[in-house]
Structures are given as structure tokens and as C-alpha cells.
Amino acid sequence: MGTVTSKDGTRIAFDRSGEGPAIILVVGAFNDRATGKPLAGSLESHFTVFNYDRRGRGESSDTTPYAIEREIEDLDALIALAGGSACIFGYSSGAILSLRAAAHGLAISQLALYEPPPTGAKAGELAPQVSELIAAGRRGDAVELFQTEAVGIPAAVVAQMRNAPFRPALEKMAPTLVYESLILKSLPAGLIASVRIPTLVIDGEQSPEVMRHAAQSLADGLPDGRYRTLQGQGHDIVPAVVAPVMEEFFLAQS
């Protein structure tokens, strides 16, 4: 594990593996770099992969007050470490963060966005409620609110997961759900059209229609956007399926 210091002093932890063009993996809600590790392993034969813990989770630190711009600065610090330019793979809400970073002008050569959720929907309105629950020490309730209202998991299923072995890890990351909600607010007018780099938007055939519509709409709105559906796939990343698609896209542009 290595660390890099962001502009506001936050320490960002990352794993670096492989050799070749640089790729940075940006994960979504409830994820740390353990989520990206299997995908990194599938990519490292062709790329130098930076798999990091976003601020406030895993082994990265955090600094208040939060702003989306601080997370963009985190990514910028990693890009500098990678040599000044990098490809970016964004997953779920991490895909929207990556898109915002590209619009901000970071030195991103290409984007691959897997299962970007819709922005401006319910998930983008939860920050005040989640903040109140966190302040009251009710992290479990914050997790369940986000699972039901943002992710769309049925309440009965959420209740069944209360005693799951991964539940403590979710509660530990609960404060970062405020960050996810802010990232998923409506995008500023013109932001999508301002991202002119080659961008591949990917969804899974088995994902809910609202997710697939969001991915298709995003690809259509990008000046250099491409859209691809992976047969038999859902929201989870299956490295054996996703990695070859990334390799084809990124290596064709290099």
C-alpha cells in the first residue's frame, strides 16, 4: 500500500500493480479498494493500475468540511502520481464522480463508466437525512435509508442483512453516504457536453431499466460517447467480463 496527500492534507491510500498505461479505479457507495482489487488483478498484465480508497473509507483519512471538489483533488493527486495523465474507470456513483472530474479539467485521457446511476433522483436528495442520522449516532439507520431509498433494495431484504458479516464495514463507511448523495445531485447544465474525451458507458443487461436508461442517456449526451451493454451482467463487477472490454477500449485509443 502507498499513500498520496491531497491538496487539503487528506491522506489517500492506494495499491499500485502492473505495468503499462495508467488506469485509476474509482468505486462507488459502500465500496473501498477491496471492491476494485479483483478487477485490478485482471488488468495488471496490460496496465499500471491504481486502486484507491476514496476519502473517509478504508485506510484513507478524511477532512471536513466535505465538498465534491475535494474528491476531485484526491483524484488529481493520484493522476499526478501516475505520471500526469491517466485513464479512469468509474463504477456506480464513482462513475459520476469520474465524470465530474473530467468536466473539471483533470488530465484524464479516456473514461470508462460502469453502471452510472441516474443523477437528480432520490439518491441525490438524501444528504440532509443521512447527515442527521450520522450526527445522532444512528449509522445503521443511515445505511438502511441509503440501501432502500438510493439503491432500491427492498426493505425486507435490507432487514435480513442487518446481521450479515459485512454490516459493520457498511456502518463504518456510513458518513461517506452523504458524499455519495451530493455527487448524485443533478448535474450542472452543460457538464456532460463539456466532457469531450473518449468515453465508454457500460451497463449490464440484467440491471433495472432505470439504470440502463441512465447509461444510454449519458452516452448519448457525450460528444465522444460510446454505449455498450454486457450480456448476462448486472450491477456487480465481474472482472472476467469487464476487464476485456476495458482493455479493448483503452488500448485502442492509446
Helices and strands as residue ranges (DSSP letters): E 2-5, E 11-17, E 22-26, H 33-43, E 48-52, H 68-81, E 86-91, H 93-104, E 108-114, G 122-125, H 127-135, H 139-145, I 146-151, H 155-160, G 161-163, H 167-172, H 176-183, H 191-194, E 199-204, H 209-221, E 225-230, H 239-253
